[in-house]
């Protein structure tokens, strides 16, 4: 079964929308967030520590297991639509990207 990995730059809400949208595709076997690339550091001495407007978008890698090439096409379509609707950046990774 084809596995699609994507790097997502988005807030938690957009990432949740993406995962739910991917899970709703017929035949999708698995949708899993496999990496959280953003270190969760907070400077306790800062007067603005923990404020939402100071937080950058999250970074994560999501892996999707599709049943066939048609499933892969549907994943790509959903990724494009969710990216536009949520103003997030979603990059489909290739094997060469994983080697970097």
ABEGO torsion letter per residue (X at the ends): XBBBBBBBBBBAAAAAAAAAAAAABBGBABBBBABBABBBBBBAABAABGBAAABBBBBBBBBBBBABAAAAAAAAAAAAAAAAAAGBBBBBBBAAAAAX
